[in-house]
Amino acid sequence: MEFSLQEKIEALRREPEHVRRRYVLISVSFSMILIIGIWLLSVQDSVTTAANSLPEALEQGRELTGGAPSLNELFQGSSPLRLEEKPINGSEFFNQQMNGGTGMPTQ
């Protein structure tokens, strides 16, 4: 004896509330497992595609920079900051800046 979908829905409506809640919980769980499974498959495909195109993207990035030096090369060619002979405290520096000073300590 087969039930049609409409007959099955009517049979569920006649069930007690705790049984109907159980059917809802099972249905939602199954649906979420199905949706998450499809999502994981699509994410895996996207990651695989991105990983395969990474060498090509890196090469295009190198072409765009036109041989610009790296940060390491720039830092190697730089000189350290110059330290003043007489260090000044914060309030003296603030006063110099407010009075239009050059930032050099006063003698």
N, CA, C and O atoms as CSV, one atom per row, in Angstrom:
chain,resi,resn,atom,element,x,y,z
A,1,MET,N,N,0.828,-1.164,0.000
A,1,MET,CA,C,0.000,0.000,0.000
A,1,MET,C,C,0.883,1.240,0.000
A,1,MET,O,O,1.631,1.468,0.951
A,2,GLU,N,N,0.804,2.031,-1.042
A,2,GLU,CA,C,1.598,3.234,-1.195
A,2,GLU,C,C,0.788,4.462,-0.835
A,2,GLU,O,O,-0.409,4.561,-1.104
A,3,PHE,N,N,1.491,5.387,-0.218
A,3,PHE,CA,C,0.868,6.669,0.090
A,3,PHE,C,C,1.280,7.682,-0.965
A,3,PHE,O,O,2.424,7.685,-1.420
A,4,SER,N,N,0.361,8.528,-1.347
A,4,SER,CA,C,0.755,9.653,-2.181
A,4,SER,C,C,1.329,10.727,-1.244
A,4,SER,O,O,1.179,10.632,-0.026
A,5,LEU,N,N,1.960,11.709,-1.792
A,5,LEU,CA,C,2.562,12.768,-0.991
A,5,LEU,C,C,1.497,13.491,-0.168
A,5,LEU,O,O,1.711,13.795,1.006
A,6,GLN,N,N,0.384,13.756,-0.774
A,6,GLN,CA,C,-0.708,14.448,-0.076
A,6,GLN,C,C,-1.226,13.606,1.101
A,6,GLN,O,O,-1.499,14.144,2.174
A,7,GLU,N,N,-1.360,12.307,0.903
A,7,GLU,CA,C,-1.819,11.439,1.985
A,7,GLU,C,C,-0.792,11.365,3.113
A,7,GLU,O,O,-1.163,11.311,4.285
A,8,LYS,N,N,0.484,11.362,2.768
A,8,LYS,CA,C,1.540,11.332,3.776
A,8,LYS,C,C,1.519,12.616,4.609
A,8,LYS,O,O,1.684,12.563,5.828
A,9,ILE,N,N,1.320,13.761,3.967
A,9,ILE,CA,C,1.243,15.029,4.686
A,9,ILE,C,C,0.051,15.033,5.637
A,9,ILE,O,O,0.165,15.484,6.777
A,10,GLU,N,N,-1.071,14.541,5.178
A,10,GLU,CA,C,-2.265,14.477,6.033
A,10,GLU,C,C,-2.047,13.539,7.220
A,10,GLU,O,O,-2.515,13.811,8.326
A,11,ALA,N,N,-1.338,12.439,6.986
A,11,ALA,CA,C,-1.054,11.509,8.077
A,11,ALA,C,C,-0.133,12.163,9.104
A,11,ALA,O,O,-0.297,11.955,10.306
A,12,LEU,N,N,0.823,12.944,8.642
A,12,LEU,CA,C,1.724,13.648,9.558
A,12,LEU,C,C,0.978,14.714,10.360
A,12,LEU,O,O,1.294,14.934,11.529
A,13,ARG,N,N,0.009,15.368,9.760
A,13,ARG,CA,C,-0.769,16.390,10.465
A,13,ARG,C,C,-1.585,15.787,11.617
A,13,ARG,O,O,-1.890,16.464,12.599
A,14,ARG,N,N,-1.922,14.538,11.480
A,14,ARG,CA,C,-2.710,13.884,12.532
A,14,ARG,C,C,-1.833,13.370,13.677
A,14,ARG,O,O,-2.350,13.000,14.731
A,15,GLU,N,N,-0.534,13.345,13.482
A,15,GLU,CA,C,0.374,12.850,14.520
A,15,GLU,C,C,0.473,13.858,15.667
A,15,GLU,O,O,0.174,15.038,15.483
A,16,PRO,N,N,0.892,13.396,16.851
A,16,PRO,CA,C,1.109,14.332,17.973
A,16,PRO,C,C,2.270,15.294,17.663
A,16,PRO,O,O,3.082,15.053,16.770
A,17,GLU,N,N,2.316,16.386,18.430
A,17,GLU,CA,C,3.295,17.433,18.144
A,17,GLU,C,C,4.736,16.934,18.271
A,17,GLU,O,O,5.581,17.307,17.457
A,18,HIS,N,N,5.035,16.105,19.262
A,18,HIS,CA,C,6.415,15.648,19.421
A,18,HIS,C,C,6.867,14.798,18.234
A,18,HIS,O,O,8.048,14.811,17.885
A,19,VAL,N,N,5.958,14.066,17.614
A,19,VAL,CA,C,6.298,13.274,16.430
A,19,VAL,C,C,6.532,14.201,15.241
A,19,VAL,O,O,7.457,13.984,14.458
A,20,ARG,N,N,5.701,15.229,15.102
A,20,ARG,CA,C,5.871,16.190,14.000
A,20,ARG,C,C,7.193,16.941,14.143
A,20,ARG,O,O,7.877,17.192,13.151
A,21,ARG,N,N,7.551,17.298,15.372
A,21,ARG,CA,C,8.831,17.978,15.593
A,21,ARG,C,C,10.003,17.071,15.197
A,21,ARG,O,O,10.987,17.529,14.617
A,22,ARG,N,N,9.883,15.805,15.513
A,22,ARG,CA,C,10.933,14.863,15.146
A,22,ARG,C,C,11.099,14.806,13.622
A,22,ARG,O,O,12.224,14.798,13.122
A,23,TYR,N,N,9.986,14.767,12.885
A,23,TYR,CA,C,10.047,14.769,11.423
A,23,TYR,C,C,10.690,16.061,10.900
A,23,TYR,O,O,11.474,16.030,9.951
A,24,VAL,N,N,10.358,17.176,11.516
A,24,VAL,CA,C,10.952,18.448,11.095
A,24,VAL,C,C,12.455,18.427,11.350
A,24,VAL,O,O,13.230,18.824,10.480
A,25,LEU,N,N,12.873,17.978,12.511
A,25,LEU,CA,C,14.294,17.923,12.847
A,25,LEU,C,C,15.059,17.024,11.877
A,25,LEU,O,O,16.149,17.377,11.428
A,26,ILE,N,N,14.500,15.889,11.562
A,26,ILE,CA,C,15.141,14.962,10.621
A,26,ILE,C,C,15.222,15.586,9.233
A,26,ILE,O,O,16.250,15.484,8.563
A,27,SER,N,N,14.143,16.230,8.799
A,27,SER,CA,C,14.116,16.848,7.469
A,27,SER,C,C,15.126,17.979,7.365
A,27,SER,O,O,15.855,18.074,6.378
A,28,VAL,N,N,15.173,18.837,8.379
A,28,VAL,CA,C,16.115,19.956,8.366
A,28,VAL,C,C,17.551,19.444,8.409
A,28,VAL,O,O,18.414,19.965,7.702
A,29,SER,N,N,17.814,18.439,9.225
A,29,SER,CA,C,19.169,17.879,9.313
A,29,SER,C,C,19.609,17.302,7.976
A,29,SER,O,O,20.730,17.549,7.530
A,30,PHE,N,N,18.744,16.542,7.343
A,30,PHE,CA,C,19.065,15.949,6.051
A,30,PHE,C,C,19.320,17.044,5.010
A,30,PHE,O,O,20.269,16.957,4.231
A,31,SER,N,N,18.475,18.064,5.002
A,31,SER,CA,C,18.638,19.159,4.039
A,31,SER,C,C,19.958,19.892,4.256
A,31,SER,O,O,20.656,20.212,3.294
A,32,MET,N,N,20.301,20.157,5.507
A,32,MET,CA,C,21.546,20.868,5.794
A,32,MET,C,C,22.765,20.030,5.414
A,32,MET,O,O,23.748,20.562,4.900
A,33,ILE,N,N,22.704,18.735,5.663
A,33,ILE,CA,C,23.813,17.860,5.269
A,33,ILE,C,C,23.979,17.890,3.756
A,33,ILE,O,O,25.104,17.944,3.258
A,34,LEU,N,N,22.890,17.857,3.030
A,34,LEU,CA,C,22.935,17.908,1.574
A,34,LEU,C,C,23.508,19.240,1.094
A,34,LEU,O,O,24.364,19.256,0.210
A,35,ILE,N,N,23.056,20.344,1.653
A,35,ILE,CA,C,23.531,21.670,1.248
A,35,ILE,C,C,25.010,21.838,1.579
A,35,ILE,O,O,25.776,22.326,0.748
A,36,ILE,N,N,25.415,21.446,2.766
A,36,ILE,CA,C,26.815,21.575,3.161
A,36,ILE,C,C,27.699,20.684,2.293
A,36,ILE,O,O,28.813,21.076,1.943
A,37,GLY,N,N,27.225,19.509,1.947
A,37,GLY,CA,C,27.992,18.626,1.062
A,37,GLY,C,C,28.212,19.248,-0.309
A,37,GLY,O,O,29.322,19.203,-0.841
A,38,ILE,N,N,27.175,19.820,-0.880
A,38,ILE,CA,C,27.306,20.488,-2.181
A,38,ILE,C,C,28.255,21.675,-2.066
A,38,ILE,O,O,29.088,21.895,-2.945
A,39,TRP,N,N,28.128,22.447,-0.971
A,39,TRP,CA,C,28.999,23.607,-0.764
A,39,TRP,C,C,30.461,23.180,-0.659
A,39,TRP,O,O,31.334,23.814,-1.252
A,40,LEU,N,N,30.736,22.108,0.092
A,40,LEU,CA,C,32.111,21.631,0.234
A,40,LEU,C,C,32.692,21.174,-1.098
A,40,LEU,O,O,33.871,21.401,-1.368
A,41,LEU,N,N,31.879,20.534,-1.929
A,41,LEU,CA,C,32.358,20.123,-3.245
A,41,LEU,C,C,32.706,21.327,-4.106
A,41,LEU,O,O,33.708,21.305,-4.821
A,42,SER,N,N,31.895,22.374,-4.049
A,42,SER,CA,C,32.178,23.563,-4.850
A,42,SER,C,C,33.400,24.303,-4.320
A,42,SER,O,O,34.182,24.840,-5.105
A,43,VAL,N,N,33.577,24.340,-2.994
A,43,VAL,CA,C,34.763,24.979,-2.415
A,43,VAL,C,C,36.012,24.211,-2.818
A,43,VAL,O,O,37.029,24.811,-3.167
A,44,GLN,N,N,35.939,22.910,-2.773
A,44,GLN,CA,C,37.087,22.088,-3.163
A,44,GLN,C,C,37.454,22.355,-4.621
A,44,GLN,O,O,38.635,22.461,-4.951
A,45,ASP,N,N,36.465,22.463,-5.487
A,45,ASP,CA,C,36.721,22.738,-6.891
A,45,ASP,C,C,37.346,24.121,-7.059
A,45,ASP,O,O,38.262,24.290,-7.864
A,46,SER,N,N,36.864,25.103,-6.314
A,46,SER,CA,C,37.417,26.462,-6.398
A,46,SER,C,C,38.863,26.498,-5.919
A,46,SER,O,O,39.708,27.146,-6.537
A,47,VAL,N,N,39.150,25.803,-4.820
A,47,VAL,CA,C,40.516,25.783,-4.290
A,47,VAL,C,C,41.445,25.079,-5.264
A,47,VAL,O,O,42.572,25.528,-5.474
A,48,THR,N,N,41.003,24.005,-5.853
A,48,THR,CA,C,41.826,23.278,-6.826
A,48,THR,C,C,42.121,24.154,-8.032
A,48,THR,O,O,43.254,24.187,-8.513
A,49,THR,N,N,41.117,24.861,-8.523
A,49,THR,CA,C,41.309,25.747,-9.672
A,49,THR,C,C,42.276,26.869,-9.327
A,49,THR,O,O,43.148,27.207,-10.127
A,50,ALA,N,N,42.129,27.448,-8.143
A,50,ALA,CA,C,43.018,28.540,-7.726
A,50,ALA,C,C,44.447,28.039,-7.561
A,50,ALA,O,O,45.391,28.730,-7.943
A,51,ALA,N,N,44.617,26.850,-7.001
A,51,ALA,CA,C,45.963,26.304,-6.801
A,51,ALA,C,C,46.639,26.011,-8.136
A,51,ALA,O,O,47.851,26.180,-8.271
A,52,ASN,N,N,45.866,25.575,-9.112
A,52,ASN,CA,C,46.444,25.272,-10.422
A,52,ASN,C,C,46.838,26.545,-11.171
A,52,ASN,O,O,47.775,26.524,-11.968
A,53,SER,N,N,46.135,27.649,-10.925
A,53,SER,CA,C,46.442,28.886,-11.641
A,53,SER,C,C,47.423,29.780,-10.882
A,53,SER,O,O,47.754,30.863,-11.364
A,54,LEU,N,N,47.893,29.356,-9.714
A,54,LEU,CA,C,48.806,30.169,-8.909
A,54,LEU,C,C,50.134,30.464,-9.612
A,54,LEU,O,O,50.546,31.624,-9.607
A,55,PRO,N,N,50.832,29.494,-10.218
A,55,PRO,CA,C,52.098,29.834,-10.885
A,55,PRO,C,C,51.909,30.871,-11.998
A,55,PRO,O,O,52.735,31.769,-12.160
A,56,GLU,N,N,50.851,30.747,-12.740
A,56,GLU,CA,C,50.573,31.708,-13.810
A,56,GLU,C,C,50.310,33.103,-13.238
A,56,GLU,O,O,50.768,34.098,-13.800
A,57,ALA,N,N,49.580,33.180,-12.132
A,57,ALA,CA,C,49.294,34.466,-11.504
A,57,ALA,C,C,50.567,35.096,-10.954
A,57,ALA,O,O,50.748,36.309,-11.055
A,58,LEU,N,N,51.450,34.290,-10.375
A,58,LEU,CA,C,52.719,34.814,-9.881
A,58,LEU,C,C,53.571,35.372,-11.013
A,58,LEU,O,O,54.201,36.419,-10.860
A,59,GLU,N,N,53.592,34.691,-12.129
A,59,GLU,CA,C,54.363,35.169,-13.278
A,59,GLU,C,C,53.792,36.481,-13.808
A,59,GLU,O,O,54.549,37.383,-14.169
A,60,GLN,N,N,52.484,36.596,-13.857
A,60,GLN,CA,C,51.859,37.845,-14.298
A,60,GLN,C,C,52.174,38.976,-13.329
A,60,GLN,O,O,52.366,40.117,-13.748
A,61,GLY,N,N,52.229,38.668,-12.038
A,61,GLY,CA,C,52.572,39.678,-11.047
A,61,GLY,C,C,53.997,40.161,-11.215
A,61,GLY,O,O,54.272,41.350,-11.055
A,62,ARG,N,N,54.913,39.250,-11.538
A,62,ARG,CA,C,56.307,39.640,-11.771
A,62,ARG,C,C,56.420,40.547,-12.993
A,62,ARG,O,O,57.203,41.497,-13.004
A,63,GLU,N,N,55.633,40.246,-14.016
A,63,GLU,CA,C,55.653,41.080,-15.219
A,63,GLU,C,C,55.119,42.480,-14.919
A,63,GLU,O,O,55.608,43.458,-15.485
A,64,LEU,N,N,54.131,42.589,-14.045
A,64,LEU,CA,C,53.551,43.885,-13.719
A,64,LEU,C,C,54.511,44.769,-12.934
A,64,LEU,O,O,54.506,45.988,-13.104
A,65,THR,N,N,55.331,44.175,-12.082
A,65,THR,CA,C,56.243,44.980,-11.269
A,65,THR,C,C,57.383,45.545,-12.097
A,65,THR,O,O,57.984,46.544,-11.701
A,66,GLY,N,N,57.694,44.953,-13.205
A,66,GLY,CA,C,58.735,45.480,-14.069
A,66,GLY,C,C,60.117,45.464,-13.441
A,66,GLY,O,O,60.927,46.343,-13.734
A,67,GLY,N,N,60.404,44.518,-12.609
A,67,GLY,CA,C,61.718,44.418,-11.992
A,67,GLY,C,C,61.912,45.385,-10.835
A,67,GLY,O,O,63.047,45.743,-10.524
A,68,ALA,N,N,60.860,45.806,-10.207
A,68,ALA,CA,C,60.980,46.698,-9.048
A,68,ALA,C,C,61.690,45.967,-7.922
A,68,ALA,O,O,61.500,44.764,-7.743
A,69,PRO,N,N,62.509,46.689,-7.159
A,69,PRO,CA,C,63.247,46.023,-6.073
A,69,PRO,C,C,62.301,45.562,-4.967
A,69,PRO,O,O,61.243,46.150,-4.745
A,70,SER,N,N,62.700,44.522,-4.297
A,70,SER,CA,C,61.903,44.013,-3.183
A,70,SER,C,C,62.159,44.855,-1.945
A,70,SER,O,O,63.079,45.673,-1.930
A,71,LEU,N,N,61.364,44.666,-0.922
A,71,LEU,CA,C,61.564,45.402,0.324
A,71,LEU,C,C,62.912,45.063,0.949
A,71,LEU,O,O,63.572,45.940,1.506
A,72,ASN,N,N,63.323,43.814,0.863
A,72,ASN,CA,C,64.630,43.426,1.406
A,72,ASN,C,C,65.755,44.185,0.709
A,72,ASN,O,O,66.694,44.644,1.359
A,73,GLU,N,N,65.660,44.317,-0.611
A,73,GLU,CA,C,66.686,45.052,-1.348
A,73,GLU,C,C,66.682,46.526,-0.969
A,73,GLU,O,O,67.744,47.138,-0.855
A,74,LEU,N,N,65.505,47.097,-0.775
A,74,LEU,CA,C,65.420,48.496,-0.378
A,74,LEU,C,C,66.003,48.718,1.007
A,74,LEU,O,O,66.699,49.708,1.232
A,75,PHE,N,N,65.730,47.815,1.937
A,75,PHE,CA,C,66.252,47.957,3.291
A,75,PHE,C,C,67.768,47.764,3.335
A,75,PHE,O,O,68.448,48.399,4.141
A,76,GLN,N,N,68.295,46.899,2.483
A,76,GLN,CA,C,69.737,46.676,2.475
A,76,GLN,C,C,70.488,47.921,2.003
A,76,GLN,O,O,71.598,48.189,2.462
A,77,GLY,N,N,69.888,48.676,1.095
A,77,GLY,CA,C,70.533,49.874,0.573
A,77,GLY,C,C,70.294,51.108,1.408
A,77,GLY,O,O,70.828,52.168,1.083
A,78,SER,N,N,69.521,51.021,2.463
A,78,SER,CA,C,69.198,52.202,3.258
A,78,SER,C,C,70.223,52.398,4.367
A,78,SER,O,O,70.943,51.476,4.752
A,79,SER,N,N,70.264,53.635,4.869
A,79,SER,CA,C,71.148,53.923,5.988
A,79,SER,C,C,70.314,54.070,7.250
A,79,SER,O,O,69.132,54.404,7.167
A,80,PRO,N,N,70.893,53.831,8.399
A,80,PRO,CA,C,70.114,53.948,9.626
A,80,PRO,C,C,69.732,55.403,9.898
A,80,PRO,O,O,70.339,56.326,9.355
A,81,LEU,N,N,68.741,55.592,10.728
A,81,LEU,CA,C,68.319,56.928,11.097
A,81,LEU,C,C,69.424,57.630,11.861
A,81,LEU,O,O,70.163,57.012,12.627
A,82,ARG,N,N,69.523,58.931,11.639
A,82,ARG,CA,C,70.555,59.711,12.317
A,82,ARG,C,C,70.066,60.059,13.712
A,82,ARG,O,O,68.955,60.565,13.876
A,83,LEU,N,N,70.880,59.792,14.708
A,83,LEU,CA,C,70.548,60.150,16.065
A,83,LEU,C,C,71.185,61.491,16.395
A,83,LEU,O,O,72.328,61.754,16.020
A,84,GLU,N,N,70.451,62.324,17.087
A,84,GLU,CA,C,70.971,63.633,17.475
A,84,GLU,C,C,71.986,63.465,18.597
A,84,GLU,O,O,71.958,62.494,19.353
A,85,GLU,N,N,72.885,64.447,18.679
A,85,GLU,CA,C,73.908,64.372,19.704
A,85,GLU,C,C,73.313,64.502,21.099
A,85,GLU,O,O,73.711,63.794,22.025
A,86,LYS,N,N,72.365,65.406,21.237
A,86,LYS,CA,C,71.768,65.631,22.552
A,86,LYS,C,C,70.291,65.256,22.479
A,86,LYS,O,O,69.516,65.964,21.835
A,87,PRO,N,N,69.883,64.171,23.115
A,87,PRO,CA,C,68.476,63.788,23.056
A,87,PRO,C,C,67.625,64.796,23.832
A,87,PRO,O,O,68.064,65.362,24.833
A,88,ILE,N,N,66.416,65.004,23.353
A,88,ILE,CA,C,65.505,65.921,24.029
A,88,ILE,C,C,64.317,65.131,24.540
A,88,ILE,O,O,63.979,64.073,24.009
A,89,ASN,N,N,63.687,65.663,25.581
A,89,ASN,CA,C,62.524,64.954,26.109
A,89,ASN,C,C,61.273,65.391,25.339
A,89,ASN,O,O,61.329,66.277,24.487
A,90,GLY,N,N,60.172,64.762,25.651
A,90,GLY,CA,C,58.943,64.989,24.910
A,90,GLY,C,C,58.422,66.406,25.004
A,90,GLY,O,O,57.953,66.956,24.008
A,91,SER,N,N,58.492,67.011,26.180
A,91,SER,CA,C,57.954,68.370,26.324
A,91,SER,C,C,58.791,69.381,25.554
A,91,SER,O,O,58.233,70.320,24.987
A,92,GLU,N,N,60.115,69.221,25.513
A,92,GLU,CA,C,60.957,70.124,24.731
A,92,GLU,C,C,60.647,69.984,23.240
A,92,GLU,O,O,60.552,70.982,22.526
A,93,PHE,N,N,60.494,68.760,22.782
A,93,PHE,CA,C,60.163,68.530,21.378
A,93,PHE,C,C,58.823,69.167,21.041
A,93,PHE,O,O,58.680,69.793,19.991
A,94,PHE,N,N,57.842,69.014,21.920
A,94,PHE,CA,C,56.521,69.598,21.698
A,94,PHE,C,C,56.616,71.116,21.607
A,94,PHE,O,O,56.019,71.728,20.721
A,95,ASN,N,N,57.367,71.721,22.524
A,95,ASN,CA,C,57.523,73.174,22.503
A,95,ASN,C,C,58.204,73.646,21.229
A,95,ASN,O,O,57.815,74.665,20.659
A,96,GLN,N,N,59.215,72.915,20.777
A,96,GLN,CA,C,59.896,73.283,19.534
A,96,GLN,C,C,58.931,73.234,18.356
A,96,GLN,O,O,58.934,74.123,17.504
A,97,GLN,N,N,58.105,72.189,18.314
A,97,GLN,CA,C,57.173,72.053,17.205
A,97,GLN,C,C,56.105,73.136,17.238
A,97,GLN,O,O,55.703,73.638,16.189
A,98,MET,N,N,55.643,73.500,18.425
A,98,MET,CA,C,54.609,74.542,18.549
A,98,MET,C,C,55.168,75.923,18.205
A,98,MET,O,O,54.438,76.787,17.717
A,99,ASN,N,N,56.456,76.130,18.459
A,99,ASN,CA,C,57.072,77.435,18.188
A,99,ASN,C,C,57.652,77.501,16.777
A,99,ASN,O,O,58.295,78.489,16.423
A,100,GLY,N,N,57.436,76.472,15.973
A,100,GLY,CA,C,57.914,76.478,14.592
A,100,GLY,C,C,59.367,76.124,14.462
A,100,GLY,O,O,60.021,76.515,13.494
A,101,GLY,N,N,59.885,75.389,15.421
A,101,GLY,CA,C,61.291,74.994,15.388
A,101,GLY,C,C,61.523,73.925,14.351
A,101,GLY,O,O,60.582,73.368,13.786
A,102,THR,N,N,62.788,73.646,14.107
A,102,THR,CA,C,63.158,72.667,13.096
A,102,THR,C,C,63.195,71.253,13.621
A,102,THR,O,O,63.379,70.309,12.853
A,103,GLY,N,N,63.024,71.094,14.901
A,103,GLY,CA,C,63.111,69.769,15.483
A,103,GLY,C,C,64.485,69.461,16.003
A,103,GLY,O,O,64.709,68.410,16.603
A,104,MET,N,N,65.427,70.387,15.775
A,104,MET,CA,C,66.780,70.204,16.275
A,104,MET,C,C,66.817,70.709,17.721
A,104,MET,O,O,66.150,71.695,18.034
A,105,PRO,N,N,67.562,70.074,18.592
A,105,PRO,CA,C,67.606,70.538,19.993
A,105,PRO,C,C,68.264,71.897,20.094
A,105,PRO,O,O,69.186,72.224,19.347
A,106,THR,N,N,67.769,72.676,21.031
A,106,THR,CA,C,68.346,73.989,21.259
A,106,THR,C,C,69.602,73.853,22.092
A,106,THR,O,O,69.685,72.977,22.952
A,107,GLN,N,N,70.572,74.701,21.848
A,107,GLN,CA,C,71.850,74.636,22.562
A,107,GLN,C,C,71.826,75.459,23.813
A,107,GLN,O,O,72.821,75.515,24.535
